[in-house]
Amino acid sequence: MEDAILRGSRDRLRPVLMTALIGIFSLIPVLYASGPGSEVQRPLAMVVVGGLITSTILTLVVLPALYQWFERRDVEAEL
């Protein structure tokens, strides 16, 4: 199971990072905009960027750690 977790994490690293970084980089102009309408768009862009960062960390770090934790717990319960 540990090999599957490591391989799956490694295989998903590039697509997840590419997707999140493209979204974040495309919103950078909105984050620094100062023209008309920016007072509405800037908070929305901040929320989206924060969500992309959070979901990326959860997908790449927390979820694999949870898989490993539950697997160890199940193995210990069987003993």
Backbone as a chain_set.jsonl record, in Angstrom:
{"seq": "MEDAILRGSRDRLRPVLMTALIGIFSLIPVLYASGPGSEVQRPLAMVVVGGLITSTILTLVVLPALYQWFERRDVEAEL", "coords": {"N": [[0.824, -1.191, 0.0], [1.974, 1.21, 0.718], [3.787, 1.685, -1.37], [1.945, 2.074, -3.445], [0.713, 4.426, -2.61], [2.873, 6.244, -2.682], [3.579, 6.077, -5.403], [1.184, 6.88, -6.649], [0.971, 9.491, -5.639], [3.254, 10.648, -6.756], [2.672, 10.371, -9.48], [0.449, 12.05, -9.743], [1.403, 14.536, -9.117], [2.472, 16.423, -11.08], [0.154, 16.992, -12.857], [-1.682, 18.094, -10.977], [-0.271, 20.271, -9.876], [0.184, 21.774, -12.22], [-2.436, 22.469, -12.997], [-3.336, 23.97, -10.768], [-1.406, 26.044, -10.635], [-1.72, 27.34, -13.108], [-4.295, 28.381, -12.812], [-3.856, 30.104, -10.611], [-1.83, 31.845, -11.599], [-3.247, 33.018, -13.689], [-5.022, 34.6, -12.347], [-3.549, 36.563, -11.125], [-3.322, 39.187, -12.384], [-5.893, 40.166, -11.78], [-5.815, 40.266, -9.03], [-4.096, 42.389, -8.552], [-5.327, 44.514, -9.749], [-6.598, 47.847, -10.185], [-8.558, 49.331, -11.255], [-11.899, 50.37, -12.331], [-14.432, 48.392, -10.85], [-12.703, 46.651, -9.665], [-12.888, 46.488, -6.924], [-14.801, 44.626, -6.435], [-13.982, 42.37, -7.845], [-11.413, 41.726, -6.872], [-11.611, 40.624, -4.138], [-12.967, 38.238, -4.782], [-11.112, 36.974, -6.451], [-9.064, 36.567, -4.59], [-10.242, 34.69, -2.881], [-10.568, 32.524, -4.634], [-7.882, 31.978, -5.348], [-6.866, 31.326, -2.82], [-8.398, 29.028, -2.322], [-7.456, 27.366, -4.377], [-4.775, 27.023, -3.606], [-5.12, 25.804, -1.095], [-6.573, 23.454, -1.784], [-4.703, 22.2, -3.398], [-2.6, 21.632, -1.6], [-3.992, 19.946, 0.148], [-4.606, 17.827, -1.605], [-2.079, 16.882, -2.417], [-0.589, 16.432, -0.094], [-2.048, 16.021, 2.401], [-4.157, 14.148, 1.83], [-2.771, 11.749, 0.794], [-1.356, 11.187, 3.172], [-3.452, 10.63, 4.916], [-4.498, 8.319, 3.709], [-2.38, 6.543, 4.189], [-2.342, 6.564, 6.982], [-4.894, 5.459, 7.632], [-4.563, 2.94, 6.492], [-2.47, 1.848, 8.035], [-3.777, 1.823, 10.481], [-5.825, -0.044, 9.975], [-4.312, -2.34, 9.502], [-3.077, -2.676, 11.991], [-5.358, -3.152, 13.517], [-6.144, -5.609, 12.591], [-4.283, -7.268, 13.704]], "CA": [[0.0, 0.0, 0.0], [2.86, 2.378, 0.762], [4.27, 1.916, -2.737], [0.834, 2.618, -4.231], [0.529, 5.812, -2.189], [3.986, 7.031, -3.212], [3.484, 6.128, -6.869], [0.032, 7.713, -6.989], [1.311, 10.887, -5.342], [4.229, 11.093, -7.749], [2.001, 10.474, -10.777], [-0.51, 13.149, -9.734], [2.065, 15.793, -8.765], [2.538, 17.363, -12.207], [-1.151, 17.528, -13.282], [-2.297, 18.923, -9.936], [0.466, 21.538, -9.82], [-0.062, 22.546, -13.447], [-3.788, 23.007, -12.944], [-3.414, 25.009, -9.738], [-0.559, 27.187, -10.973], [-2.341, 28.08, -14.216], [-5.385, 29.153, -12.229], [-3.301, 31.175, -9.779], [-1.158, 32.833, -12.452], [-4.226, 33.757, -14.487], [-5.734, 35.538, -11.475], [-2.642, 37.59, -10.601], [-3.719, 40.539, -12.805], [-7.101, 40.577, -11.069], [-5.428, 40.575, -7.654], [-3.407, 43.682, -8.498], [-6.085, 45.511, -10.516], [-7.035, 49.003, -9.399], [-9.531, 50.063, -12.061], [-13.303, 50.224, -11.94], [-14.874, 47.018, -10.674], [-11.714, 45.828, -8.97], [-13.276, 46.288, -5.523], [-15.622, 43.418, -6.398], [-13.251, 41.235, -8.412], [-10.239, 41.379, -6.07], [-11.922, 39.631, -3.096], [-13.3, 36.966, -5.41], [-9.854, 36.361, -6.894], [-8.34, 36.106, -3.401], [-10.888, 33.464, -2.415], [-10.263, 31.456, -5.59], [-6.463, 31.64, -5.194], [-6.752, 30.615, -1.542], [-8.952, 27.69, -2.503], [-6.535, 26.57, -5.202], [-3.613, 26.668, -2.783], [-5.566, 24.851, -0.078], [-6.913, 22.157, -2.385], [-3.463, 21.576, -3.868], [-1.922, 21.065, -0.424], [-4.781, 18.804, 0.611], [-4.499, 16.725, -2.558], [-0.722, 16.345, -2.533], [0.044, 16.125, 1.192], [-2.941, 15.507, 3.441], [-4.864, 12.949, 1.388], [-1.903, 10.562, 0.876], [-1.057, 10.888, 4.573], [-4.637, 9.982, 5.482], [-4.535, 6.948, 3.188], [-1.379, 5.75, 4.901], [-2.76, 6.449, 8.372], [-5.981, 4.492, 7.706], [-4.024, 1.612, 6.186], [-1.757, 1.372, 9.231], [-4.772, 1.547, 11.513], [-6.497, -1.292, 9.629], [-3.351, -3.437, 9.69], [-2.935, -2.877, 13.44], [-6.613, -3.699, 14.031], [-6.209, -7.032, 12.235], [-3.37, -8.039, 14.564]], "C": [[0.871, 1.258, 0.0], [3.422, 2.71, -0.611], [3.18, 2.527, -3.619], [0.599, 4.085, -3.882], [1.623, 6.696, -2.771], [3.904, 7.165, -4.729], [2.321, 7.018, -7.318], [0.303, 9.184, -6.74], [2.272, 11.443, -6.377], [3.574, 11.286, -9.114], [1.056, 11.664, -10.844], [0.136, 14.508, -9.477], [2.018, 16.8, -9.907], [1.155, 17.866, -12.635], [-1.802, 18.443, -12.246], [-1.603, 20.277, -9.861], [0.215, 22.396, -11.055], [-1.436, 23.204, -13.412], [-3.885, 24.159, -11.954], [-2.599, 26.242, -10.124], [-1.122, 28.004, -12.132], [-3.487, 28.939, -13.687], [-4.889, 30.335, -11.415], [-2.658, 32.254, -10.636], [-2.149, 33.643, -13.291], [-4.995, 34.78, -13.646], [-4.834, 36.633, -10.894], [-3.007, 38.989, -11.101], [-4.969, 41.057, -12.083], [-6.767, 40.962, -9.628], [-4.806, 41.959, -7.531], [-4.122, 44.781, -9.289], [-6.521, 46.655, -9.606], [-8.079, 49.819, -10.145], [-10.946, 49.878, -11.547], [-13.71, 48.754, -11.88], [-13.904, 46.152, -9.904], [-12.086, 45.594, -7.513], [-14.187, 45.069, -5.366], [-14.81, 42.205, -6.835], [-12.074, 40.797, -7.544], [-10.563, 40.391, -4.955], [-12.277, 38.256, -3.666], [-12.034, 36.234, -5.859], [-9.056, 35.842, -5.703], [-8.924, 34.798, -2.871], [-10.544, 32.298, -3.34], [-8.802, 31.022, -5.46], [-6.241, 30.88, -3.885], [-7.288, 29.201, -1.629], [-8.064, 26.796, -3.349], [-5.317, 26.127, -4.404], [-3.998, 25.601, -1.757], [-5.862, 23.486, -0.677], [-5.677, 21.439, -2.915], [-2.712, 20.924, -2.712], [-2.679, 19.846, 0.091], [-4.619, 17.6, -0.305], [-3.131, 16.076, -2.539], [-0.115, 15.897, -1.209], [-0.915, 15.405, 2.141], [-3.621, 14.21, 3.026], [-3.976, 11.698, 1.367], [-1.549, 10.185, 2.316], [-2.242, 10.2, 5.246], [-4.777, 8.543, 4.989], [-3.576, 6.06, 3.979], [-1.798, 5.539, 6.354], [-3.868, 5.417, 8.521], [-5.494, 3.084, 7.409], [-3.293, 1.036, 7.396], [-2.736, 1.01, 10.334], [-5.498, 0.232, 11.236], [-5.583, -2.491, 9.84], [-3.181, -3.72, 11.181], [-4.192, -3.49, 14.042], [-6.733, -5.184, 13.716], [-5.308, -7.874, 13.128], [-3.996, -8.202, 15.891]], "O": [[0.536, 2.251, -0.646], [3.524, 3.881, -0.977], [3.46, 3.396, -4.444], [0.316, 4.896, -4.765], [1.341, 7.774, -3.294], [4.134, 8.244, -5.274], [2.459, 7.81, -8.25], [-0.089, 10.034, -7.54], [2.122, 12.581, -6.823], [3.88, 12.244, -9.823], [0.879, 12.238, -11.919], [-0.531, 15.535, -9.608], [1.563, 17.927, -9.71], [0.984, 19.078, -12.77], [-2.405, 19.454, -12.602], [-2.265, 21.313, -9.79], [0.051, 23.611, -10.945], [-1.574, 24.376, -13.765], [-4.452, 25.206, -12.268], [-3.066, 27.368, -9.953], [-1.013, 29.23, -12.135], [-3.628, 30.098, -14.077], [-5.43, 31.437, -11.512], [-2.907, 33.442, -10.432], [-1.913, 34.819, -13.571], [-5.558, 35.728, -14.193], [-5.332, 37.543, -10.23], [-3.004, 39.92, -10.297], [-5.081, 42.252, -11.809], [-7.37, 41.88, -9.073], [-4.974, 42.627, -6.511], [-3.569, 45.865, -9.474], [-6.78, 46.46, -8.418], [-8.445, 50.904, -9.693], [-11.17, 49.31, -10.478], [-13.365, 47.971, -12.764], [-14.242, 45.03, -9.526], [-11.651, 44.608, -6.918], [-14.323, 44.542, -4.262], [-14.941, 41.128, -6.253], [-11.768, 39.606, -7.487], [-9.856, 39.393, -4.822], [-11.919, 37.231, -3.087], [-11.905, 35.025, -5.668], [-8.432, 34.785, -5.796], [-8.184, 33.904, -2.461], [-10.257, 31.199, -2.867], [-8.512, 29.826, -5.463], [-5.502, 29.896, -3.857], [-6.699, 28.275, -1.072], [-7.932, 25.603, -3.072], [-4.879, 24.982, -4.516], [-3.282, 24.615, -1.577], [-5.442, 22.467, -0.13], [-5.609, 20.21, -2.885], [-2.242, 19.792, -2.833], [-2.071, 18.83, 0.43], [-4.506, 16.47, 0.171], [-3.023, 14.853, -2.635], [0.789, 15.062, -1.203], [-0.62, 14.311, 2.621], [-3.654, 13.26, 3.809], [-4.397, 10.662, 1.883], [-1.451, 9.002, 2.643], [-2.057, 9.291, 6.054], [-5.132, 7.652, 5.76], [-3.934, 4.955, 4.385], [-1.626, 4.447, 6.895], [-3.812, 4.583, 9.424], [-5.97, 2.127, 8.019], [-3.479, -0.131, 7.74], [-2.555, 0.017, 11.038], [-5.761, -0.531, 12.166], [-6.029, -3.54, 10.305], [-3.145, -4.881, 11.589], [-4.099, -4.272, 14.988], [-7.346, -5.936, 14.474], [-5.545, -9.071, 13.29], [-3.408, -8.819, 16.78]]}, "num_chains": 1, "name": "protein.A"}
